Amino acid sequence: MSRSAGQLRARAEAATAALPALMLSAERLAAALAPGAHGQRRAGTGEDFWQYRPATTGDTARSIDWRRSARSDAQFVRDREAQVAQSAAIWISAAAGMDYAGSAERPTKRDRAELLALSLTMALLSGGERVALAGQPPRPGRLQADRIAETLVTRPTLDRDDDAPPVEALRPGQRVILFDDFLGDPQPVLDYLARASGLGVQGVLMQVLDPNEEAFPWRGAVLFRSASGAIGHDTRDAAGLRSAYLARLAERRETLSQAARTAGWHFGTHDTGAAPAQALLWLWSVLEG
């Protein structure tokens, strides 16, 4: 979709105005997690630190730390372990449908996904991890949160109904968090999970929906149209479609949940009418596990 210079400038100005509010909201959510040193103990090169373990048969007297052992009735051995930051990649769908909000009082799905993504980014960075948007190099530190926030608020929305995470950006051993409504063709996501599993990549699928998409409250004559305008359906009895819609939604969720379990991932849902802290705490709990 072509954009005039004026449209581009208007979007840039709107993004600049939105950035401080997004950063502030994300900081408040991330602060509630108090992550500490989450996710840093991994084999490999990095900063060394000492860790104590109970002595076992085969440990020599020389290997026992007598000073530490004197503080208890047991004997302890001091081992050197490497402290290495993990890396996490975050992807948010830019499909046109993510700009949907069923009420002016609720955020769009994109807005909520961006808030959750940035809050999680800040929490992970505070724990010493390296984080990036999918396809970009992961980096540590507060400046990385600023870079990610700026990218999120300035990126354009696609003029199509579907978007898919980049399979080519997967890297062995990393963790990935995907935010989408997952209402489009599920096959690209299923293929992505299969590839991720083969590379030893673990992660989370977070489905973000508006409450209207959860409950299907429409009645009477309604013209349904996808955000891009490519798909439409005209009905005089919207309420009569509710049962079929909810069944399809449940079926889609089961498909994604099963695929996630098979790949060693987690699948979660969040609607924009709920508090974002609930979703953030769930994300943190499954990543901690």
C-alpha positions as CSV (number, residue, x, y, z in Angstrom):
1,M,0.0,0.0,0.0
2,S,1.5,3.3,-1.1
3,R,1.8,6.1,1.5
4,S,2.2,9.8,0.8
5,A,4.9,11.8,2.6
6,G,2.2,13.5,4.6
7,Q,0.8,10.1,5.8
8,L,4.3,8.9,6.7
9,R,5.0,12.1,8.6
10,A,1.7,11.8,10.5
11,R,2.4,8.3,11.5
12,A,5.9,9.2,12.6
13,E,4.5,12.1,14.7
14,A,1.9,9.8,16.2
15,A,4.5,7.2,17.0
16,T,6.7,9.7,18.7
17,A,3.8,10.8,20.8
18,A,2.9,7.2,21.7
19,L,6.5,6.2,22.7
20,P,6.7,7.7,26.2
21,A,3.3,6.3,27.2
22,L,4.3,2.8,25.9
23,M,7.6,2.9,27.7
24,L,6.0,4.1,31.0
25,S,3.3,1.5,31.0
26,A,5.8,-1.3,30.1
27,E,8.2,-0.2,32.9
28,R,5.4,-0.4,35.5
29,L,4.4,-3.9,34.4
30,A,7.9,-5.1,34.2
31,A,8.8,-3.7,37.7
32,A,6.1,-6.0,39.2
33,L,8.0,-9.1,38.1
34,A,11.2,-8.3,40.0
35,P,13.1,-10.9,37.9
36,G,16.5,-11.0,39.7
37,A,19.0,-13.1,37.8
38,H,16.5,-15.1,35.8
39,G,17.9,-17.3,33.0
40,Q,21.6,-16.7,33.3
41,R,23.1,-20.0,34.4
42,R,24.1,-21.9,31.3
43,A,27.2,-23.8,30.3
44,G,29.5,-21.9,28.0
45,T,31.8,-18.9,28.1
46,G,30.9,-16.0,30.3
47,E,31.4,-14.6,33.7
48,D,32.4,-17.3,36.3
49,F,30.9,-17.5,39.7
50,W,31.1,-20.0,42.6
51,Q,28.3,-22.4,43.4
52,Y,28.2,-24.7,46.4
53,R,26.9,-28.3,46.4
54,P,26.8,-31.0,49.1
55,A,29.9,-33.2,49.1
56,T,29.5,-36.7,47.7
57,T,31.5,-39.9,47.6
58,G,34.6,-39.4,45.5
59,D,35.1,-35.7,46.4
60,T,38.6,-35.3,47.9
61,A,39.3,-33.5,51.2
62,R,41.1,-30.8,49.1
63,S,37.9,-30.0,47.2
64,I,35.8,-29.4,50.3
65,D,35.3,-25.8,51.2
66,W,35.8,-26.1,55.0
67,R,34.8,-22.5,55.7
68,R,31.4,-22.9,54.1
69,S,31.0,-26.4,55.7
70,A,31.7,-25.0,59.1
71,R,28.5,-23.0,59.0
72,S,26.4,-26.3,58.9
73,D,26.5,-29.9,59.7
74,A,27.2,-30.9,56.1
75,Q,30.3,-30.7,54.0
76,F,30.2,-28.6,50.8
77,V,32.2,-28.5,47.6
78,R,32.7,-25.3,45.7
79,D,32.3,-25.6,41.9
80,R,33.0,-23.0,39.3
81,E,30.1,-22.4,36.9
82,A,29.7,-20.1,34.0
83,Q,27.0,-17.4,34.0
84,V,25.9,-16.7,30.5
85,A,23.0,-14.6,29.3
86,Q,20.3,-16.4,27.3
87,S,18.8,-14.8,24.2
88,A,15.1,-14.3,23.5
89,A,13.4,-13.2,20.3
90,I,10.0,-11.6,20.2
91,W,7.7,-11.3,17.2
92,I,4.4,-9.5,16.9
93,S,2.1,-9.9,13.9
94,A,1.7,-6.8,11.8
95,A,-1.4,-8.2,10.0
96,A,-4.2,-5.7,9.4
97,G,-6.5,-7.5,11.8
98,M,-4.2,-6.7,14.7
99,D,-5.4,-3.1,14.6
100,Y,-8.9,-4.2,15.6
101,A,-10.6,-3.0,18.8
102,G,-14.3,-3.8,19.4
103,S,-14.7,-0.7,21.6
104,A,-13.1,2.7,21.8
105,E,-12.5,2.0,25.5
106,R,-10.2,-1.0,24.7
107,P,-6.8,-1.1,23.1
108,T,-6.3,-2.6,19.8
109,K,-4.8,-6.1,19.7
110,R,-1.6,-4.7,18.4
111,D,-1.4,-2.1,21.2
112,R,-1.8,-4.8,23.8
113,A,0.6,-7.1,22.2
114,E,3.2,-4.4,22.0
115,L,2.7,-3.5,25.6
116,L,3.1,-7.1,26.7
117,A,6.1,-7.6,24.4
118,L,7.9,-4.5,25.7
119,S,7.1,-5.3,29.3
120,L,8.5,-8.8,28.9
121,T,11.6,-7.4,27.1
122,M,12.3,-5.1,30.1
123,A,11.9,-7.9,32.6
124,L,14.2,-10.2,30.6
125,L,16.8,-7.5,30.1
126,S,16.7,-6.7,33.9
127,G,17.5,-10.4,34.4
128,G,20.6,-10.1,32.3
129,E,19.3,-11.7,29.1
130,R,19.8,-10.5,25.5
131,V,16.6,-9.7,23.7
132,A,15.6,-8.7,20.2
133,L,12.7,-8.6,17.8
134,A,12.8,-11.6,15.5
135,G,15.4,-11.3,12.8
136,Q,17.5,-8.7,14.7
137,P,20.6,-9.3,16.7
138,P,19.9,-9.8,20.5
139,R,21.5,-7.3,22.8
140,P,21.5,-6.7,26.6
141,G,20.8,-3.5,28.5
142,R,18.3,-0.7,28.8
143,L,19.2,0.9,25.5
144,Q,17.9,-2.3,23.8
145,A,14.5,-1.7,25.3
146,D,14.5,1.8,23.8
147,R,15.4,0.4,20.4
148,I,12.7,-2.2,20.5
149,A,10.1,0.3,21.6
150,E,10.9,2.7,18.8
151,T,10.8,-0.1,16.2
152,L,7.4,-1.3,17.5
153,V,5.7,2.1,17.4
154,T,7.0,3.1,14.0
155,R,6.6,-0.2,12.0
156,P,3.7,-0.1,9.5
157,T,0.7,-2.3,9.5
158,L,0.5,-4.7,6.6
159,D,-2.3,-4.4,4.1
160,R,-3.2,-8.1,4.3
161,D,-4.9,-10.3,6.8
162,D,-2.1,-12.7,7.5
163,D,1.5,-12.4,8.8
164,A,3.9,-15.1,9.8
165,P,7.1,-15.2,11.9
166,P,10.3,-15.5,9.9
167,V,11.5,-19.1,10.0
168,E,14.9,-18.1,8.7
169,A,15.5,-16.0,11.8
170,L,15.4,-19.0,14.1
171,R,18.6,-19.8,15.9
172,P,19.5,-22.9,17.9
173,G,19.0,-22.7,21.6
174,Q,17.1,-19.3,21.7
175,R,13.7,-18.7,23.1
176,V,10.9,-17.2,21.0
177,I,7.7,-15.4,22.0
178,L,5.1,-15.0,19.3
179,F,2.1,-12.5,19.6
180,D,-0.7,-12.8,17.2
181,D,-4.5,-13.4,17.0
182,F,-3.8,-16.6,15.1
183,L,-7.1,-16.3,13.3
184,G,-5.6,-16.7,9.8
185,D,-4.2,-19.8,8.1
186,P,-2.5,-21.8,10.8
187,Q,-0.2,-23.7,8.5
188,P,2.7,-21.2,8.6
189,V,2.7,-21.3,12.4
190,L,2.6,-25.1,12.4
191,D,5.6,-25.1,10.0
192,Y,7.4,-22.6,12.2
193,L,6.9,-24.8,15.3
194,A,8.2,-27.9,13.5
195,R,11.3,-26.0,12.4
196,A,11.8,-24.5,15.9
197,S,11.5,-27.9,17.5
198,G,14.2,-29.3,15.1
199,L,16.6,-26.6,16.2
200,G,15.9,-27.0,19.9
201,V,14.2,-23.6,20.1
202,Q,11.5,-23.3,22.8
203,G,9.0,-20.6,23.2
204,V,5.5,-19.3,23.7
205,L,2.5,-18.7,21.4
206,M,0.3,-15.9,22.9
207,Q,-3.0,-15.4,21.2
208,V,-4.3,-11.9,21.7
209,L,-8.0,-11.3,20.9
210,D,-10.6,-8.6,21.5
211,P,-13.5,-9.7,23.8
212,N,-15.9,-9.5,20.8
213,E,-13.8,-12.1,19.1
214,E,-14.0,-14.3,22.2
215,A,-17.8,-14.0,22.7
216,F,-19.2,-13.2,19.2
217,P,-21.9,-10.8,20.5
218,W,-23.4,-9.7,17.2
219,R,-27.1,-10.1,16.4
220,G,-29.3,-9.3,13.4
221,A,-28.1,-8.1,10.1
222,V,-24.3,-7.7,10.0
223,L,-21.8,-7.3,7.2
224,F,-18.6,-9.0,8.4
225,R,-15.4,-7.9,6.6
226,S,-11.8,-8.7,7.3
227,A,-9.5,-5.8,8.2
228,S,-7.9,-5.7,4.7
229,G,-11.3,-5.9,3.0
230,A,-10.3,-9.0,1.1
231,I,-12.9,-11.3,2.9
232,G,-16.5,-10.5,3.6
233,H,-19.7,-12.2,4.7
234,D,-23.2,-10.7,4.8
235,T,-25.8,-12.2,7.1
236,R,-29.2,-11.3,8.4
237,D,-28.9,-13.6,11.5
238,A,-25.5,-13.0,13.1
239,A,-26.6,-14.7,16.3
240,G,-27.2,-17.9,14.3
241,L,-23.5,-18.0,13.4
242,R,-22.3,-17.8,17.0
243,S,-22.2,-21.5,17.9
244,A,-20.3,-22.4,14.7
245,Y,-17.9,-19.5,15.2
246,L,-17.1,-20.5,18.8
247,A,-16.7,-24.1,17.8
248,R,-14.2,-23.1,15.1
249,L,-12.3,-20.9,17.6
250,A,-12.1,-23.7,20.1
251,E,-10.9,-26.0,17.3
252,R,-8.2,-23.5,16.3
253,R,-7.0,-23.2,19.8
254,E,-6.8,-26.9,20.3
255,T,-4.8,-27.2,17.0
256,L,-2.3,-24.6,18.2
257,S,-2.1,-25.9,21.7
258,Q,-1.4,-29.5,20.5
259,A,1.2,-28.3,18.1
260,A,2.9,-26.2,20.8
261,R,3.0,-29.1,23.2
262,T,4.5,-31.3,20.5
263,A,7.2,-28.8,19.9
264,G,7.9,-28.3,23.6
265,W,6.3,-24.8,23.5
266,H,3.5,-23.2,25.5
267,F,0.2,-21.8,24.2
268,G,-1.7,-19.1,26.0
269,T,-4.6,-16.7,25.4
270,H,-5.3,-13.1,26.4
271,D,-8.2,-10.8,25.6
272,T,-7.8,-7.1,25.6
273,G,-10.5,-6.6,28.1
274,A,-8.4,-8.2,30.8
275,A,-5.6,-6.7,32.8
276,P,-2.3,-7.0,31.0
277,A,-0.5,-8.0,34.2
278,Q,-2.4,-11.4,34.1
279,A,-0.9,-12.2,30.7
280,L,2.6,-10.9,31.6
281,L,2.7,-13.0,34.8
282,W,1.7,-16.1,32.9
283,L,4.3,-15.4,30.2
284,W,6.9,-15.0,32.9
285,S,5.9,-18.2,34.7
286,V,6.2,-20.4,31.7
287,L,9.5,-18.8,30.7
288,E,10.8,-19.3,34.2
289,G,9.8,-23.0,34.1
